[in-house]
Amino acid sequence: MSWLKNAWYVAGFQNELDDAKVVARTFLGVPVVMMRHSDGRITALEDMCPHRLMPLSAGKRVGDELECAYHGMRFGVTGICTLAPGQTHIPTQACVRNYPLVQRHGLLWIWMGKPELAAPELVPDIRWNDHPAWTPSRGYHHVEASFQLSVDNLMDLGHESWVHLRTIGQDDEEVIPNYPVKVTVKGEGLLHAHREMPNIDAPPFFAMLLEHQGKINRWQTAVGLAPSICMTDFGVYPVGSSPDGAYRSHVLHLLTPETEKTTHYFWSVARNKRLGDEALTQAVCKAIEQTFDEDAVVLKIQQSQMEKFGGPVPRVALKVDEAPIRARRMLEALVKKESEDPNFVYRPQLMIDDTTPELAMV
Ligand SMILES: [Fe+2]
């Protein structure tokens, strides 16, 4: 399937461009180099010299310009060549493409589609990564699988009981698919898959968060926002207490296709409790790294199997596939609209509100 081009994708964390750093990354198959200039502006240029295709990121930064490592051509903020050593005439074709890049919610966002459609107000509202009422634990995984396999994985949380037993999964009679999921289409590009697990043993990660070893109530809502952002909204609280006091997290999975077969996975686990507890921030980072490492292994194998034996997956749909399949259809419909009208843009909705969900298990 094709990518949705007219959309903002996460390109990195905002602080990655601090200290005059030059960051090279591939998005939607296009190599890009990003930097912050001395006046604070940020730019993303195609990471390829128009002369002999050297990556500009392999050269050096000279002030606010990038110098090619091969023949010393220099390129300024807008991508226009400012210097071609040995000649005064600079060919008009000697420029590199400039991609819209903005900062919001502590992140860098890039637009790989038609630049004239790149309105900053279309950046998805993922306020929880950078909000005083929430404390994030952040990280990055490079996933050796297509972004769609990652979205499938995040919209189907039933796999936790097998992939994540050491962290967030439950086993025996409490395997997660035993608890029904309610899938709700919330808008053109927004889907919720909500599940409640009353009176369960606390998996290790949640026992750590709650500092509680007894039975807990747990909810999880897998939120999918086209084209490739997911969020796991989860809440846990000891049985007998009120859900209004739940330890709640908005786990942001910010997926950006790198190539057809690889994905940038920026993540931020924002929590609503123990906000200033730095040791907890680090502990969550460590536990989530382990959890997402577990996913990355499965996704890499699945990608390889599809390449060897053919896709698409699932070959046989189970109940747990309802949300992933709906998320794929949602994105396919948007990609179709874009293919029929190159000026089509869709407006991402707020993924979830922060009120306590109405829980059937209460
Ligand atoms: Fe997982």
Residues whose N, C-alpha, C, O or C-beta is under 5 A from the ligand:
A	BS01	LIG	D295
